[in-house]
């Protein structure tokens, strides 16, 4: 079972990412170069060995996908040169992001990394101590796996900072979503969709735009002739899911990307949309399947917290001790809300005395929810670490609650943010790619 899960992990992009080899070149005793440079990316490089390692994993995954497909749906694998070009593009983009994360000061402490690896081990029925041997049995170096996991956590935090946190939701968008949720059944339906993006830079010339349209026409011609959407996504798509056949997975109707929502809801399973043009390029969407959804009661918690983050002056241990002191002050009778207003670095909740409101499952990051789940009503947690910093938290109340206007509003805000994420992420990727110096050596 571990091998299958590991392969899936690779395919999702965490361990599939560039191996954590040192970015230096070594000479053998004879003076022969042991490694080569696949691309120069600003102040870093992508090594040929990184590309080769990633290619091995990607091709193994593609062969496994082909093997698992029904015989009548199997298609020839794309040419190696096409896959290599896609893989190198991903490695270049990853290098750009990691350099950006370093410039803005994003790092993952060993403690947080160990927590993430404990989660990986637990998902596979292992302890953290057993993880290195289990990985070794699959031919995976633990040190490499560990650093790749750290890098992916850094990239997740960078995306949160640079894209997700900057997605704005207007009152009009919220009102429209609330109206749709009352009038439409779309939110009660799940859609399995795939996507092809032919990207166009915001500064594209007429020739570059014409080239993108020509590529789009070529993809459409192949689809009309019975071409496989997933294979064409691997070959042509500039979207981040290209190597997974363009798969975006299951989405609630109201969580579909804004660009696609109206088209997808009107489509039949197996059909492909007309081309959709946006600021990031040309899109094609395939609706793979539809399934219904059932309303459920929601277990909610009324939560408040205080957040403090380490910095150049305050290290991890100092911040933890400060929160421990604050906890003791609250237990001795000091006002939690007043302290949150004065000291919490979560400025949004601090303005409301640290309160996060009534929150259902899946809203907080897992490490935050795990701490809350262990608390009784009125109990104040010990200081604990998440990817955002150090917290103390209190569950003020709990309830099992059916859909209310407040819950609908929270859900709508999340749906709007999710619907904008795909497009905003692709625009951001294009922006940082255009701003970087890249020299491909292949």
TORMAR-677760 format. One record per residue (C-alpha): x, y, z; residue in one letter. Coordinates in nm, 2 decimals. Layout:
@u->X | v->Y | w->Z | code->a $
...
***
This chain:
@u->0.00 | v->0.00 | w->0.00 | code->x $
@u->0.29 | v->0.24 | w->0.07 | code->x $
@u->0.41 | v->0.23 | w->-0.29 | code->x $
@u->0.06 | v->0.33 | w->-0.42 | code->x $
@u->0.03 | v->0.61 | w->-0.18 | code->x $
@u->0.38 | v->0.73 | w->-0.25 | code->x $
@u->0.31 | v->0.73 | w->-0.62 | code->x $
@u->-0.01 | v->0.93 | w->-0.57 | code->x $
@u->0.18 | v->1.17 | w->-0.34 | code->x $
@u->0.43 | v->1.22 | w->-0.63 | code->x $
@u->0.15 | v->1.28 | w->-0.88 | code->x $
@u->0.00 | v->1.55 | w->-0.66 | code->x $
@u->0.32 | v->1.75 | w->-0.67 | code->x $
@u->0.46 | v->1.73 | w->-0.32 | code->x $
@u->0.74 | v->1.48 | w->-0.36 | code->x $
@u->0.71 | v->1.50 | w->-0.73 | code->x $
@u->0.88 | v->1.84 | w->-0.69 | code->x $
@u->1.25 | v->1.90 | w->-0.76 | code->x $
@u->1.48 | v->1.68 | w->-0.55 | code->x $
@u->1.66 | v->1.86 | w->-0.28 | code->x $
@u->2.01 | v->1.81 | w->-0.42 | code->x $
@u->2.26 | v->2.08 | w->-0.35 | code->x $
@u->2.26 | v->2.32 | w->-0.64 | code->x $
@u->2.63 | v->2.29 | w->-0.72 | code->x $
@u->2.83 | v->2.10 | w->-0.98 | code->x $
@u->3.10 | v->1.86 | w->-0.88 | code->x $
@u->3.40 | v->1.73 | w->-1.07 | code->x $
@u->3.52 | v->1.37 | w->-1.07 | code->x $
@u->3.89 | v->1.30 | w->-1.01 | code->x $
@u->3.95 | v->1.30 | w->-1.38 | code->x $
@u->3.80 | v->1.65 | w->-1.41 | code->x $
@u->3.49 | v->1.53 | w->-1.58 | code->x $
@u->3.17 | v->1.72 | w->-1.50 | code->x $
@u->2.93 | v->1.50 | w->-1.30 | code->x $
@u->2.62 | v->1.70 | w->-1.35 | code->x $
@u->2.49 | v->1.96 | w->-1.59 | code->x $
@u->2.27 | v->2.27 | w->-1.58 | code->x $
@u->1.92 | v->2.23 | w->-1.73 | code->x $
@u->1.82 | v->2.60 | w->-1.67 | code->x $
@u->1.95 | v->2.91 | w->-1.50 | code->x $
@u->1.68 | v->3.08 | w->-1.29 | code->x $
@u->1.77 | v->3.42 | w->-1.15 | code->x $
@u->2.03 | v->3.35 | w->-0.88 | code->x $
@u->1.97 | v->2.97 | w->-0.89 | code->x $
@u->1.99 | v->2.68 | w->-1.13 | code->x $
@u->1.80 | v->2.37 | w->-1.22 | code->x $
@u->2.03 | v->2.08 | w->-1.25 | code->x $
@u->2.01 | v->1.81 | w->-1.52 | code->x $
@u->2.00 | v->1.55 | w->-1.24 | code->x $
@u->1.69 | v->1.72 | w->-1.09 | code->x $
@u->1.52 | v->1.71 | w->-1.43 | code->x $
@u->1.62 | v->1.34 | w->-1.48 | code->x $
@u->1.49 | v->1.24 | w->-1.14 | code->x $
@u->1.16 | v->1.42 | w->-1.19 | code->x $
@u->1.13 | v->1.27 | w->-1.54 | code->x $
@u->1.17 | v->0.92 | w->-1.40 | code->x $
@u->0.89 | v->0.98 | w->-1.15 | code->x $
@u->0.65 | v->1.15 | w->-1.40 | code->x $
@u->0.70 | v->0.88 | w->-1.66 | code->x $
@u->0.64 | v->0.61 | w->-1.40 | code->x $
@u->0.32 | v->0.79 | w->-1.29 | code->x $
@u->0.20 | v->0.82 | w->-1.65 | code->x $
@u->0.26 | v->0.45 | w->-1.72 | code->x $
@u->0.07 | v->0.37 | w->-1.40 | code->x $
@u->-0.22 | v->0.59 | w->-1.51 | code->x $
@u->-0.21 | v->0.42 | w->-1.85 | code->x $
@u->-0.20 | v->0.07 | w->-1.70 | code->x $
@u->-0.50 | v->0.14 | w->-1.47 | code->x $
@u->-0.72 | v->0.29 | w->-1.75 | code->x $
@u->-0.96 | v->0.05 | w->-1.93 | code->x $
@u->-0.81 | v->-0.09 | w->-2.24 | code->x $
@u->-1.04 | v->0.09 | w->-2.47 | code->x $
@u->-0.94 | v->0.43 | w->-2.31 | code->x $
@u->-0.56 | v->0.37 | w->-2.32 | code->x $
@u->-0.37 | v->0.62 | w->-2.54 | code->x $
@u->0.00 | v->0.63 | w->-2.64 | code->x $
@u->0.22 | v->0.82 | w->-2.40 | code->x $
@u->0.32 | v->1.17 | w->-2.51 | code->x $
@u->0.67 | v->1.20 | w->-2.66 | code->x $
@u->0.95 | v->1.22 | w->-2.40 | code->x $
@u->1.05 | v->1.56 | w->-2.53 | code->x $
@u->0.70 | v->1.70 | w->-2.46 | code->x $
@u->0.70 | v->1.57 | w->-2.11 | code->x $
@u->1.05 | v->1.69 | w->-2.05 | code->x $
@u->0.95 | v->2.04 | w->-2.16 | code->x $
@u->0.66 | v->2.04 | w->-1.92 | code->x $
@u->0.86 | v->1.91 | w->-1.63 | code->x $
@u->1.14 | v->2.16 | w->-1.68 | code->x $
@u->0.88 | v->2.44 | w->-1.69 | code->x $
@u->0.75 | v->2.32 | w->-1.35 | code->x $
@u->1.10 | v->2.30 | w->-1.20 | code->x $
@u->1.18 | v->2.65 | w->-1.33 | code->x $
@u->0.86 | v->2.79 | w->-1.18 | code->x $
@u->0.93 | v->2.61 | w->-0.85 | code->x $
@u->1.28 | v->2.76 | w->-0.83 | code->x $
@u->1.13 | v->3.10 | w->-0.89 | code->x $
@u->0.89 | v->3.05 | w->-0.61 | code->x $
@u->1.14 | v->2.92 | w->-0.36 | code->x $
@u->1.37 | v->3.22 | w->-0.43 | code->x $
@u->1.08 | v->3.45 | w->-0.38 | code->x $
@u->0.99 | v->3.28 | w->-0.05 | code->x $
@u->1.35 | v->3.32 | w->0.07 | code->x $
@u->1.34 | v->3.69 | w->-0.02 | code->x $
@u->1.02 | v->3.75 | w->0.18 | code->x $
@u->1.15 | v->3.55 | w->0.48 | code->x $
@u->0.93 | v->3.24 | w->0.46 | code->x $
@u->1.09 | v->2.94 | w->0.63 | code->x $
@u->0.97 | v->2.62 | w->0.80 | code->x $
@u->1.11 | v->2.53 | w->1.13 | code->x $
@u->1.21 | v->2.17 | w->1.20 | code->x $
@u->0.93 | v->2.13 | w->1.46 | code->x $
@u->0.66 | v->2.21 | w->1.21 | code->x $
@u->0.83 | v->1.99 | w->0.95 | code->x $
@u->0.83 | v->1.70 | w->1.19 | code->x $
@u->0.46 | v->1.75 | w->1.26 | code->x $
@u->0.39 | v->1.73 | w->0.89 | code->x $
@u->0.60 | v->1.42 | w->0.85 | code->x $
@u->0.43 | v->1.26 | w->1.15 | code->x $
@u->0.10 | v->1.31 | w->0.95 | code->x $
@u->0.25 | v->1.14 | w->0.65 | code->x $
@u->0.37 | v->0.85 | w->0.86 | code->x $
@u->0.03 | v->0.82 | w->1.04 | code->x $
@u->-0.16 | v->0.82 | w->0.71 | code->x $
@u->0.04 | v->0.51 | w->0.61 | code->x $
@u->0.01 | v->0.34 | w->0.95 | code->x $
@u->0.36 | v->0.42 | w->1.06 | code->x $
@u->0.54 | v->0.62 | w->1.32 | code->x $
@u->0.78 | v->0.90 | w->1.23 | code->x $
@u->1.07 | v->0.67 | w->1.34 | code->x $
@u->0.95 | v->0.40 | w->1.09 | code->x $
@u->0.91 | v->0.65 | w->0.80 | code->x $
@u->1.28 | v->0.65 | w->0.68 | code->x $
@u->1.29 | v->0.27 | w->0.65 | code->x $
@u->0.95 | v->0.26 | w->0.47 | code->x $
@u->1.07 | v->0.52 | w->0.22 | code->x $
@u->1.40 | v->0.34 | w->0.17 | code->x $
@u->1.21 | v->0.02 | w->0.08 | code->x $
@u->1.05 | v->0.22 | w->-0.20 | code->x $
@u->1.39 | v->0.36 | w->-0.31 | code->x $
@u->1.33 | v->0.71 | w->-0.17 | code->x $
@u->1.59 | v->0.89 | w->0.03 | code->x $
@u->1.45 | v->1.02 | w->0.36 | code->x $
@u->1.67 | v->1.33 | w->0.36 | code->x $
@u->1.55 | v->1.42 | w->0.01 | code->x $
@u->1.18 | v->1.35 | w->0.11 | code->x $
@u->1.22 | v->1.56 | w->0.42 | code->x $
@u->1.36 | v->1.86 | w->0.23 | code->x $
@u->1.10 | v->1.83 | w->-0.05 | code->x $
@u->0.83 | v->1.83 | w->0.22 | code->x $
@u->0.98 | v->2.15 | w->0.37 | code->x $
@u->0.99 | v->2.31 | w->0.03 | code->x $
@u->0.63 | v->2.23 | w->-0.04 | code->x $
@u->0.52 | v->2.37 | w->0.29 | code->x $
@u->0.71 | v->2.69 | w->0.20 | code->x $
@u->0.54 | v->2.71 | w->-0.13 | code->x $
@u->0.20 | v->2.66 | w->0.03 | code->x $
@u->0.27 | v->2.94 | w->0.27 | code->x $
@u->0.39 | v->3.16 | w->-0.02 | code->x $
@u->0.07 | v->3.10 | w->-0.21 | code->x $
@u->-0.14 | v->3.19 | w->0.09 | code->x $
@u->0.05 | v->3.51 | w->0.13 | code->x $
@u->0.08 | v->3.62 | w->-0.23 | code->x $
@u->-0.25 | v->3.49 | w->-0.38 | code->x $
@u->-0.51 | v->3.36 | w->-0.14 | code->x $
@u->-0.48 | v->3.64 | w->0.12 | code->x $
@u->-0.51 | v->3.90 | w->-0.16 | code->x $
@u->-0.84 | v->3.77 | w->-0.31 | code->x $
@u->-1.10 | v->4.03 | w->-0.23 | code->x $
@u->-1.47 | v->3.96 | w->-0.20 | code->x $
@u->-1.71 | v->4.25 | w->-0.26 | code->x $
@u->-2.05 | v->4.29 | w->-0.08 | code->x $
@u->-2.22 | v->4.26 | w->-0.42 | code->x $
@u->-2.05 | v->3.92 | w->-0.49 | code->x $
@u->-2.15 | v->3.80 | w->-0.15 | code->x $
@u->-2.51 | v->3.90 | w->-0.20 | code->x $
@u->-2.52 | v->3.74 | w->-0.54 | code->x $
@u->-2.38 | v->3.42 | w->-0.40 | code->x $
@u->-2.64 | v->3.41 | w->-0.12 | code->x $
@u->-2.91 | v->3.47 | w->-0.37 | code->x $
@u->-2.79 | v->3.19 | w->-0.59 | code->x $
@u->-2.76 | v->2.95 | w->-0.30 | code->x $
@u->-3.13 | v->3.00 | w->-0.23 | code->x $
@u->-3.24 | v->2.98 | w->-0.59 | code->x $
@u->-3.01 | v->2.73 | w->-0.75 | code->x $
@u->-2.95 | v->2.35 | w->-0.70 | code->x $
@u->-2.59 | v->2.39 | w->-0.83 | code->x $
@u->-2.45 | v->2.40 | w->-0.48 | code->x $
@u->-2.59 | v->2.06 | w->-0.41 | code->x $
@u->-2.42 | v->1.90 | w->-0.71 | code->x $
@u->-2.05 | v->1.79 | w->-0.74 | code->x $
@u->-1.87 | v->1.83 | w->-1.07 | code->x $
@u->-1.56 | v->1.64 | w->-1.17 | code->x $
@u->-1.37 | v->1.86 | w->-1.42 | code->x $
@u->-1.05 | v->1.87 | w->-1.62 | code->x $
@u->-0.89 | v->2.18 | w->-1.77 | code->x $
@u->-0.65 | v->2.28 | w->-2.05 | code->x $
@u->-0.49 | v->2.63 | w->-2.04 | code->x $
@u->-0.30 | v->2.78 | w->-2.33 | code->x $
@u->-0.14 | v->3.06 | w->-2.15 | code->x $
@u->-0.08 | v->3.41 | w->-2.28 | code->x $
@u->0.14 | v->3.67 | w->-2.11 | code->x $
@u->-0.02 | v->4.00 | w->-2.02 | code->x $
@u->0.25 | v->4.17 | w->-2.23 | code->x $
@u->0.21 | v->3.93 | w->-2.52 | code->x $
@u->0.28 | v->4.06 | w->-2.87 | code->x $
@u->0.04 | v->4.01 | w->-3.16 | code->x $
@u->0.26 | v->3.72 | w->-3.29 | code->x $
@u->0.25 | v->3.55 | w->-2.95 | code->x $
@u->-0.12 | v->3.59 | w->-2.93 | code->x $
@u->-0.16 | v->3.44 | w->-3.28 | code->x $
@u->0.06 | v->3.15 | w->-3.18 | code->x $
@u->-0.15 | v->3.08 | w->-2.88 | code->x $
@u->-0.47 | v->3.08 | w->-3.09 | code->x $
@u->-0.30 | v->2.85 | w->-3.34 | code->x $
@u->-0.22 | v->2.61 | w->-3.06 | code->x $
@u->-0.57 | v->2.63 | w->-2.93 | code->x $
@u->-0.71 | v->2.55 | w->-3.28 | code->x $
@u->-0.47 | v->2.25 | w->-3.31 | code->x $
@u->-0.60 | v->2.12 | w->-2.97 | code->x $
@u->-0.96 | v->2.17 | w->-3.08 | code->x $
@u->-0.90 | v->1.99 | w->-3.41 | code->x $
@u->-0.75 | v->1.69 | w->-3.23 | code->x $
@u->-1.04 | v->1.68 | w->-2.98 | code->x $
@u->-1.29 | v->1.69 | w->-3.27 | code->x $
@u->-1.10 | v->1.39 | w->-3.42 | code->x $
@u->-1.14 | v->1.19 | w->-3.10 | code->x $
@u->-0.82 | v->1.30 | w->-2.93 | code->x $
@u->-0.79 | v->1.22 | w->-2.56 | code->x $
@u->-0.84 | v->1.53 | w->-2.34 | code->x $
@u->-0.60 | v->1.41 | w->-2.07 | code->x $
@u->-0.32 | v->1.34 | w->-2.32 | code->x $
@u->-0.37 | v->1.67 | w->-2.49 | code->x $
@u->-0.35 | v->1.84 | w->-2.15 | code->x $
@u->-0.02 | v->1.67 | w->-2.07 | code->x $
@u->0.11 | v->1.78 | w->-2.41 | code->x $
@u->-0.03 | v->2.14 | w->-2.44 | code->x $
@u->-0.17 | v->2.27 | w->-2.11 | code->x $
@u->0.02 | v->2.54 | w->-1.92 | code->x $
@u->-0.20 | v->2.48 | w->-1.61 | code->x $
@u->-0.05 | v->2.33 | w->-1.29 | code->x $
@u->-0.25 | v->2.01 | w->-1.33 | code->x $
@u->-0.12 | v->1.94 | w->-1.68 | code->x $
@u->0.08 | v->1.63 | w->-1.59 | code->x $
@u->-0.22 | v->1.48 | w->-1.42 | code->x $
@u->-0.42 | v->1.51 | w->-1.74 | code->x $
@u->-0.55 | v->1.86 | w->-1.65 | code->x $
@u->-0.76 | v->1.71 | w->-1.37 | code->x $
@u->-0.91 | v->1.97 | w->-1.12 | code->x $
@u->-1.11 | v->1.70 | w->-0.93 | code->x $
@u->-1.45 | v->1.72 | w->-0.77 | code->x $
@u->-1.59 | v->2.07 | w->-0.71 | code->x $
@u->-1.92 | v->2.19 | w->-0.57 | code->x $
@u->-2.12 | v->2.38 | w->-0.82 | code->x $
@u->-2.07 | v->2.70 | w->-0.63 | code->x $
@u->-1.70 | v->2.63 | w->-0.59 | code->x $
@u->-1.63 | v->2.61 | w->-0.97 | code->x $
@u->-1.39 | v->2.86 | w->-1.10 | code->x $
@u->-1.58 | v->3.17 | w->-1.19 | code->x $
@u->-1.46 | v->3.15 | w->-1.55 | code->x $
@u->-1.61 | v->2.80 | w->-1.59 | code->x $
@u->-1.91 | v->2.80 | w->-1.37 | code->x $
@u->-2.19 | v->2.89 | w->-1.61 | code->x $
@u->-2.05 | v->2.67 | w->-1.89 | code->x $
@u->-1.99 | v->2.36 | w->-1.66 | code->x $
@u->-2.33 | v->2.37 | w->-1.50 | code->x $
@u->-2.49 | v->2.36 | w->-1.85 | code->x $
@u->-2.28 | v->2.07 | w->-1.97 | code->x $
@u->-2.34 | v->1.70 | w->-1.99 | code->x $
@u->-2.08 | v->1.45 | w->-1.86 | code->x $
@u->-1.82 | v->1.38 | w->-2.12 | code->x $
@u->-1.87 | v->1.71 | w->-2.30 | code->x $
@u->-1.61 | v->1.98 | w->-2.36 | code->x $
@u->-1.67 | v->2.35 | w->-2.33 | code->x $
@u->-1.62 | v->2.61 | w->-2.61 | code->x $
@u->-1.29 | v->2.80 | w->-2.57 | code->x $
@u->-1.30 | v->3.05 | w->-2.28 | code->x $
@u->-1.07 | v->3.35 | w->-2.29 | code->x $
@u->-0.94 | v->3.52 | w->-1.98 | code->x $
@u->-0.65 | v->3.74 | w->-1.88 | code->x $
@u->-0.43 | v->3.43 | w->-1.84 | code->x $
@u->-0.51 | v->3.28 | w->-2.18 | code->x $
@u->-0.75 | v->3.03 | w->-2.34 | code->x $
@u->-0.93 | v->2.76 | w->-2.15 | code->x $
@u->-1.10 | v->2.44 | w->-2.24 | code->x $
@u->-1.30 | v->2.25 | w->-1.97 | code->x $
@u->-1.42 | v->1.89 | w->-1.98 | code->x $
@u->-1.70 | v->1.77 | w->-1.75 | code->x $
@u->-1.60 | v->1.42 | w->-1.65 | code->x $
@u->-1.89 | v->1.33 | w->-1.42 | code->x $
@u->-2.16 | v->1.47 | w->-1.19 | code->x $
@u->-2.29 | v->1.35 | w->-0.86 | code->x $
@u->-2.55 | v->1.47 | w->-0.61 | code->x $
@u->-2.48 | v->1.60 | w->-0.26 | code->x $
@u->-2.68 | v->1.57 | w->0.06 | code->x $
@u->-2.73 | v->1.84 | w->0.32 | code->x $
@u->-2.58 | v->1.75 | w->0.66 | code->x $
@u->-2.58 | v->1.90 | w->1.01 | code->x $
@u->-2.26 | v->2.10 | w->1.08 | code->x $
@u->-2.07 | v->2.07 | w->1.41 | code->x $
@u->-1.95 | v->2.41 | w->1.49 | code->x $
@u->-1.72 | v->2.57 | w->1.75 | code->x $
@u->-1.72 | v->2.93 | w->1.88 | code->x $
@u->-1.35 | v->3.00 | w->1.90 | code->x $
@u->-1.11 | v->3.28 | w->2.01 | code->x $
@u->-0.73 | v->3.28 | w->2.00 | code->x $
@u->-0.42 | v->3.49 | w->2.04 | code->x $
@u->-0.15 | v->3.47 | w->1.77 | code->x $
@u->0.21 | v->3.56 | w->1.80 | code->x $
@u->0.49 | v->3.50 | w->1.54 | code->x $
@u->0.86 | v->3.46 | w->1.59 | code->x $
@u->1.09 | v->3.71 | w->1.42 | code->x $
@u->1.45 | v->3.83 | w->1.42 | code->x $
@u->1.42 | v->3.95 | w->1.77 | code->x $
@u->1.18 | v->3.69 | w->1.93 | code->x $
@u->1.28 | v->3.33 | w->1.86 | code->x $
@u->1.04 | v->3.03 | w->1.89 | code->x $
@u->1.11 | v->2.96 | w->2.25 | code->x $
@u->1.06 | v->3.32 | w->2.36 | code->x $
@u->0.73 | v->3.35 | w->2.18 | code->x $
@u->0.61 | v->3.02 | w->2.33 | code->x $
@u->0.71 | v->3.14 | w->2.68 | code->x $
@u->0.53 | v->3.47 | w->2.62 | code->x $
@u->0.21 | v->3.29 | w->2.53 | code->x $
@u->0.25 | v->3.06 | w->2.84 | code->x $
@u->0.27 | v->3.37 | w->3.06 | code->x $
@u->-0.04 | v->3.52 | w->2.89 | code->x $
@u->-0.22 | v->3.19 | w->2.95 | code->x $
@u->-0.14 | v->3.20 | w->3.32 | code->x $
@u->-0.26 | v->3.56 | w->3.34 | code->x $
@u->-0.59 | v->3.47 | w->3.18 | code->x $
@u->-0.63 | v->3.17 | w->3.41 | code->x $
@u->-0.57 | v->3.41 | w->3.70 | code->x $
@u->-0.86 | v->3.64 | w->3.59 | code->x $
@u->-0.72 | v->3.88 | w->3.33 | code->x $
@u->-0.94 | v->3.96 | w->3.03 | code->x $
@u->-0.87 | v->3.74 | w->2.73 | code->x $
@u->-1.03 | v->3.98 | w->2.49 | code->x $
@u->-0.84 | v->4.28 | w->2.61 | code->x $
@u->-0.51 | v->4.09 | w->2.58 | code->x $
@u->-0.60 | v->3.97 | w->2.23 | code->x $
@u->-0.68 | v->4.33 | w->2.12 | code->x $
@u->-0.35 | v->4.45 | w->2.25 | code->x $
@u->-0.11 | v->4.17 | w->2.16 | code->x $
@u->-0.26 | v->3.93 | w->1.90 | code->x $
@u->-0.09 | v->3.95 | w->1.56 | code->x $
@u->-0.41 | v->3.82 | w->1.39 | code->x $
@u->-0.53 | v->4.17 | w->1.33 | code->x $
@u->-0.88 | v->4.07 | w->1.20 | code->x $
@u->-0.97 | v->3.86 | w->1.51 | code->x $
@u->-0.78 | v->4.09 | w->1.75 | code->x $
@u->-1.03 | v->4.37 | w->1.66 | code->x $
@u->-1.30 | v->4.14 | w->1.78 | code->x $
@u->-1.13 | v->4.04 | w->2.11 | code->x $
@u->-0.97 | v->3.74 | w->1.94 | code->x $
@u->-1.30 | v->3.58 | w->1.84 | code->x $
@u->-1.31 | v->3.38 | w->1.51 | code->x $
@u->-1.68 | v->3.32 | w->1.52 | code->x $
@u->-1.88 | v->3.00 | w->1.48 | code->x $
@u->-1.66 | v->2.78 | w->1.26 | code->x $
@u->-1.72 | v->2.44 | w->1.11 | code->x $
@u->-1.48 | v->2.16 | w->1.01 | code->x $
@u->-1.22 | v->2.23 | w->0.74 | code->x $
@u->-1.20 | v->2.60 | w->0.80 | code->x $
@u->-0.88 | v->2.60 | w->1.00 | code->x $
@u->-0.55 | v->2.44 | w->0.91 | code->x $
@u->-0.54 | v->2.07 | w->1.04 | code->x $
@u->-0.29 | v->2.15 | w->1.32 | code->x $
@u->-0.52 | v->2.42 | w->1.46 | code->x $
@u->-0.83 | v->2.20 | w->1.44 | code->x $
@u->-0.65 | v->1.91 | w->1.61 | code->x $
@u->-0.58 | v->2.14 | w->1.91 | code->x $
@u->-0.94 | v->2.26 | w->1.92 | code->x $
@u->-1.08 | v->1.91 | w->1.90 | code->x $
@u->-0.90 | v->1.82 | w->2.23 | code->x $
@u->-1.05 | v->2.12 | w->2.42 | code->x $
@u->-1.36 | v->2.12 | w->2.63 | code->x $
@u->-1.58 | v->2.43 | w->2.63 | code->x $
@u->-1.42 | v->2.70 | w->2.84 | code->x $
@u->-1.08 | v->2.53 | w->2.84 | code->x $
@u->-0.77 | v->2.73 | w->2.74 | code->x $
@u->-0.51 | v->2.55 | w->2.54 | code->x $
@u->-0.14 | v->2.53 | w->2.60 | code->x $
@u->0.07 | v->2.73 | w->2.35 | code->x $
@u->0.08 | v->2.54 | w->2.02 | code->x $
@u->0.24 | v->2.59 | w->1.68 | code->x $
@u->0.08 | v->2.61 | w->1.34 | code->x $
@u->0.22 | v->2.73 | w->1.00 | code->x $
@u->0.11 | v->3.08 | w->1.09 | code->x $
@u->0.28 | v->3.11 | w->1.43 | code->x $
@u->0.22 | v->3.03 | w->1.80 | code->x $
@u->-0.14 | v->3.03 | w->1.94 | code->x $
@u->-0.33 | v->2.99 | w->2.26 | code->x $
@u->-0.70 | v->2.92 | w->2.19 | code->x $
@u->-1.03 | v->2.87 | w->2.37 | code->x $
@u->-1.34 | v->2.69 | w->2.26 | code->x $
@u->-1.61 | v->2.92 | w->2.40 | code->x $
@u->-1.90 | v->2.70 | w->2.29 | code->x $
@u->-2.00 | v->2.41 | w->2.06 | code->x $
@u->-2.32 | v->2.33 | w->1.87 | code->x $
@u->-2.46 | v->2.10 | w->1.61 | code->x $
@u->-2.63 | v->2.33 | w->1.37 | code->x $
@u->-2.82 | v->2.31 | w->1.04 | code->x $
@u->-2.76 | v->2.56 | w->0.76 | code->x $
@u->-2.83 | v->2.92 | w->0.87 | code->x $
@u->-2.78 | v->3.25 | w->0.70 | code->x $
@u->-2.45 | v->3.30 | w->0.89 | code->x $
@u->-2.32 | v->2.96 | w->0.77 | code->x $
@u->-2.43 | v->3.04 | w->0.42 | code->x $
@u->-2.24 | v->3.36 | w->0.43 | code->x $
@u->-1.93 | v->3.20 | w->0.55 | code->x $
@u->-1.97 | v->2.92 | w->0.29 | code->x $
@u->-2.03 | v->3.18 | w->0.01 | code->x $
@u->-1.71 | v->3.37 | w->0.11 | code->x $
@u->-1.51 | v->3.05 | w->0.08 | code->x $
@u->-1.67 | v->2.96 | w->-0.25 | code->x $
@u->-1.60 | v->3.30 | w->-0.40 | code->x $
@u->-1.24 | v->3.28 | w->-0.29 | code->x $
@u->-1.21 | v->2.93 | w->-0.43 | code->x $
@u->-1.37 | v->3.03 | w->-0.76 | code->x $
@u->-1.12 | v->3.31 | w->-0.80 | code->x $
@u->-0.81 | v->3.11 | w->-0.69 | code->x $
@u->-0.75 | v->2.92 | w->-1.01 | code->x $
@u->-0.74 | v->3.22 | w->-1.23 | code->x $
@u->-0.55 | v->3.44 | w->-0.97 | code->x $
@u->-0.29 | v->3.16 | w->-0.92 | code->x $
@u->-0.23 | v->3.12 | w->-1.29 | code->x $
@u->-0.19 | v->3.50 | w->-1.33 | code->x $
@u->0.05 | v->3.51 | w->-1.04 | code->x $
@u->0.25 | v->3.22 | w->-1.19 | code->x $
@u->0.27 | v->3.40 | w->-1.52 | code->x $
@u->0.37 | v->3.73 | w->-1.35 | code->x $
@u->0.66 | v->3.59 | w->-1.15 | code->x $
@u->0.77 | v->3.38 | w->-1.45 | code->x $
@u->0.77 | v->3.69 | w->-1.67 | code->x $
@u->0.97 | v->3.89 | w->-1.41 | code->x $
@u->1.24 | v->3.62 | w->-1.37 | code->x $
@u->1.55 | v->3.57 | w->-1.57 | code->x $
@u->1.54 | v->3.22 | w->-1.72 | code->x $
@u->1.79 | v->3.07 | w->-1.95 | code->x $
@u->1.71 | v->2.71 | w->-2.06 | code->x $
@u->2.02 | v->2.51 | w->-2.14 | code->x $
@u->1.84 | v->2.21 | w->-2.31 | code->x $
***
